[in-house]
Each structure stands twice: as C-alpha cells, then as structure tokens.
Amino acid sequence: MYAGLVHKDKIRIVDKSNTGEQIKGVDALITKDLDLALCITVADCLPVFFGIVFFNN
C-alpha cells in the first residue's frame, strides 16, 4: 500500500486488509503490523520515516 501526498495534515491507520491499495488524501500511514511495508510517493519534498519496535521479554 502507498499514500499519495496531498500536503495536508491527514494520517491514516492501516493494516493488512489495505494491502495493494492506494490510500488517497493522506500524507502519512501508520500501522501496528510489523511485517507490513508502507510506501509513499514524493515529488518536491523529502519523506520522513519513523519506526518504533517494542519487544516483550
């Protein structure tokens, strides 16, 4: 799945049910699924990526 940037403050929470989908109208994607790749398309701006992984011991 990937987001097409719109230069707004919209974020969408996604999961595996969105696989293969273009998420329109958002600038960020968030997921809890560790094995899910998130992509965005950019033109004149740089993407910022954050990742946090929690491990239960």
Secondary structure, 3 states (H helix, E strand, C coil): CEEECCCCCCEEECCHHHCCCEECCCCEEECCCCCCCCEEECCCCCCCCCCCCCCCC
